[in-house]
Amino acid sequence: MVKVVAAVIEQDGRILICRRRNKDGSAGKWEFPGGKQELGETEQECLVRELREELCLVVRPGEKIETVRHDYGGFSVEVAFYRAEALCGEMKLMVHADAVWTQKKELCSYDFLEADIGFVRWLAESK
């Protein structure tokens, strides 16, 4: 089971999502920024590290929203979704092909990773 932590960063009513590079697994799919949790690392520590490495952002993890498990056939993932606040840093795409700030209601129009789809639908419909 691969453990992943993902950030839901909301500013001015929009949510940050990122698109994977074509050379990565699940090329071109959209996701919430974050990544694999390392051994001995808390979920919150993982989130802070991953956002610094991937986007050059310093974030403060907030509440855990949801944990989702998904089986891709050859491997399974457990994704912990956290609210997060971007504190500082100028966003730079270090590992992603693209990033956008989108309205919640528009989330379902993006081609997300399979593990994220149920959460995306729930988030898009939430108030």
Helices and strands as residue ranges (DSSP letters): E 2-11, E 14-20, E 30-31, E 34-36, H 43-55, E 58-71, E 76-88, E 96-103, G 104-109, G 114-116, H 117-125
